[in-house]
Amino acid sequence: KQQMAVENAILDAVKKRSKNKGVGDEMQDPSGMEERDDLGVRDRVEDLISSIVGLEHIKCQIRGLRRTTEICDLRESLLPDHGASVRGLSASMLGVTLSDEAGRPRAPHMIFFGNPGTGKTAVARLLAKVYHELGILRKPKFLEVERMDLIAADQRGTIAKTREVLEEARGGILFIDEAYTLGMTSKRSRAENAGNDAMNEIMRSIDTDEAGRDSPLVILAGFPTEINLFLARHDELRRRFDVTFEFPDYTPRELAEIFVDLVHAKGFYLDETIRVDYIAKLLEEKTDAHWRSERNGRVSEMLLAGARTEVRKRIRSAQFEEQEVDPQLILRVDIETAMMHDLK
């Protein structure tokens, strides 16, 4: 009964907070500062999440962790003297791992797999910012490494390099790209099991730092076939990574949305007749699915590079003809020409 009462108190508070967001905030805090600060953090988190094109399953995971964090914060403020007794409750309610020290949620170690250009690195870098905003990570540190950053010529050197990397990533995210290469051997290395030595050190770090709040969140990334074969051969490693995210190939519409985002990020703007649907239709007609799957987000970058080339050509021509040209405007003809000549 006591546990049910605690659950209901927390859930009721969450519902009230949701209803009161943006309405009468000053009544709860005369200065209005505390609520605005909290809302500001949540808004920044949502802005970061919304910046991801597609990948709805990953957005849901992040939003779920955010709600869990809010519940944990409320639990601590409502029941300051019952921290230890309700931590098990929160874990059972929410299905997440909580820190033994603070009772806050701990983000799980993850596996990202997908074809080139599907956004694995970009999302991992964004997660470092989001989890730091939520207080799950101590700092927004993002460290990307690959095999060569972990492997040395002998076992002692490999262990030392791996420990240095883990220490550098402490408090943030350690992103190991093409992680499956750790299962390969090199003729240049005197240690045949150098990859295993690095993996063992990573597992040791995960196991020994389980109770701490400062250990790096580790993400293993790679292409679908390679990463799945690698994990099938290294079950001990696989069991320490609770969450797996598949990064599917982008659809033509998603590539069009990424293109528009890139246009604005680079300080350009599109002719008012250009719509996302129009760009998506062109991509679907002028490129095939296999070609796009080998490039994904790179397709949008190539299209923008080609369109910018057309803008520069128009500027040069206008100088000879004494015509006025907007150097930041991308026209339909720019996109259509780039589609023909640059997307090959």
Salt bridges, closest charged atoms under 4 A:
GLU26 OE2 - ARG36 NH1 3.54
GLU35 OE2 - LYS21 NZ 3.61
ASP38 OD2 - ARG17 NH1 3.84
ASP38 OD2 - LYS21 NZ 3.29
ASP38 OD1 - ARG42 NH2 3.62
GLU46 OE2 - ARG63 NH2 2.68
GLU46 OE1 - ARG66 NH1 3.38
GLU56 OE2 - LYS59 NZ 3.29
GLU70 OE2 - ARG42 NE 3.42
ASP73 OD2 - ARG42 NH2 3.52
ASP73 OD1 - ARG104 NH1 2.31
GLU76 OE2 - ARG75 NH2 2.60
GLU133 OE2 - ARG44 NE 3.02
GLU144 OE1 - ARG125 NH2 3.96
ASP154 OD2 - ARG190 NH2 3.75
GLU167 OE1 - ARG170 NE 3.26
GLU168 OE2 - LYS141 NZ 3.97
GLU201 OE2 - ARG163 NE 2.68
GLU201 OE2 - ARG204 NE 2.81
ASP207 OD2 - ARG240 NH2 2.73
ASP209 OD2 - ARG170 NH1 3.50
ASP214 OD1 - ARG138 NE 2.63
ASP235 OD2 - ARG239 NE 3.50
GLU236 OE2 - ARG239 NH2 1.94
GLU236 OE1 - ARG240 NH1 3.52
GLU257 OE2 - ARG253 NE 3.45
ASP277 OD1 - ARG253 NH1 2.16
GLU294 OE2 - HIS290 NE2 3.07
GLU294 OE1 - ARG295 NH1 3.42
GLU301 OE1 - ARG298 NH1 3.26
GLU310 OE2 - LYS313 NZ 3.43
ASP334 OD1 - ARG314 NH1 2.67
